[in-house]
Amino acid sequence: MLQIIHDAGWPIWLLIVTSVLGLALIIERFLSLRTKLIVPEHLLDRVTELMRQKSPSSNALEKLASSSPLGRVLAEVIAVRRHDTIYRQAAIEDVGKDVAYRLNRYVPSLATIAVVSPLLGLFGTVVGMIEIFASYTPAGGDPAQLARGISVALYNTGFGIIIAVPALIFHRFFRARVDHFLHQIEHQASTLDRILQQDLRSTPSSPN
């Protein structure tokens, strides 16, 4: 590996830094975008049962909101349940937008790496081509410098593609995963809102 890095020349270090950054982002997103952290199983059922037993306190809502992105949206649904439809929808959508922003964090960076890596590889290719042309003199070419220029060009081109392909694959994967989570959160929030509104309508009004 060290020999390859040596043969690839100094431009390869730009690609190495990019690959390390891309790997770190992939690992971070894998650890963060886990189902049990985003949409815990049976959370909606537990919240619905709790609502039918008693009205939750502010501390309970804060605990629910801090438990997961789904819990945050469900806590907002509960908090605004007694407001009119327009206000409820606006409040829930605002929280949902913030949740979506946080779930998509770092995902665009993988797309950037997928675009930048081939360009860095192309830059290394240009550096290699410069070395190739520099090897020619009126007295003839230097075979060692010529081989050096070719290795720099090819290694950097190859490394750029090797980094870009996984980065693009994982970018698409994480985007699809975030879209799936957001669909589940939206569906469960709508379900809870309908249940709460139905319960409120069925609750008899207290006499004046």
C-alpha positions, -999 to 999 in steps of 0.1 A, spaced: 0 0 0 28 24 9 44 16 -25 12 24 -43 9 57 -24 45 65 -33 39 57 -70 7 77 -71 25 109 -61 15 137 -38 -20 142 -54 -31 109 -39 -31 124 -5 -60 146 -14 -79 115 -24 -69 97 8 -82 126 29 -114 125 9 -118 87 13 -113 90 51 -139 117 53 -163 97 32 -158 66 53 -164 86 85 -196 100 72 -209 66 61 -202 51 95 -218 80 113 -249 78 92 -251 40 97 -250 45 135 -274 74 135 -300 62 111 -310 31 129 -347 22 132 -347 19 170 -333 55 173 -355 71 147 -389 53 148 -389 31 179 -412 1 176 -447 4 192 -441 40 203 -473 52 188 -493 24 206 -477 34 239 -484 71 234 -520 64 224 -526 42 254 -510 69 277 -532 96 262 -564 76 269 -554 69 305 -544 105 315 -533 138 301 -494 138 300 -475 164 319 -450 188 304 -422 167 317 -436 136 301 -439 155 268 -403 168 270 -391 132 277 -411 119 248 -397 147 225 -361 139 235 -365 102 230 -364 101 192 -374 121 161 -407 102 160 -412 110 197 -405 147 190 -432 149 163 -457 129 184 -451 152 214 -459 182 192 -491 165 180 -501 161 217 -491 196 226 -513 213 200 -542 188 200 -567 214 213 -559 240 187 -577 245 154 -568 225 123 -547 251 106 -526 259 136 -521 221 143 -509 214 108 -486 244 107 -470 235 141 -466 198 132 -451 206 98 -426 230 113 -413 203 136 -414 178 108 -392 200 86 -367 203 114 -367 166 119 -362 160 82 -333 185 82 -316 167 110 -321 133 95 -306 145 62 -275 159 79 -243 148 62 -261 129 34 -255 157 9 -218 156 18 -216 121 4 -229 134 -29 -203 161 -28 -176 135 -22 -190 114 -51 -186 145 -74 -153 158 -61 -134 125 -61 -133 120 -99 -122 156 -102 -94 151 -78 -85 120 -97 -85 140 -129 -63 166 -112 -38 138 -104 -40 127 -140 -31 162 -151 -1 162 -127 10 129 -141 7 141 -177 28 171 -168 55 148 -155 52 128 -187 58 158 -209 85 170 -186 104 138 -191 110 146 -228 141 166 -236 159 174 -269 183 146 -260 155 121 -255 131 110 -229 138 98 -194 122 63 -191 120 65 -153 103 99 -152 80 87 -180 69 57 -160 65 78 -129 42 102 -148 21 73 -161 18 57 -127 7 91 -111 -20 96 -138 -34 60 -137 -34 56 -99 -51 89 -93 -77 82 -119 -84 48 -104 -85 60 -68 -109 88 -77 -134 64 -93 -130 39 -64 -139 66 -39 -168 81 -60 -187 49 -66 -193 38 -30 -200 74 -20 -227 77 -46 -242 43 -36 -243 52 0 -257 87 -7 -286 71 -26 -290 45 2 -292 70 30 -316 93 10 -339 64 5 -336 54 42 -344 90 54 -374 92 30 -387 59 45 -383 72 81 -400 105 72 -429 86 56 -433 65 88 -431 96 110 -457 115 89 -480 85 89 -478 79 126 -482 116 134 -513 118 112 -527 87 129 -522 101 164 -537 134 154 -569 117 141 -571 96 172 -568 126 195 -593 147 176 -618 118 176 -613 114 214 -618 152 219 -650 152 199 -663 122 218 -655 137 252 -686 154 266 -682 191 273 -682 202 309 -713 222 320 -709 259 324 
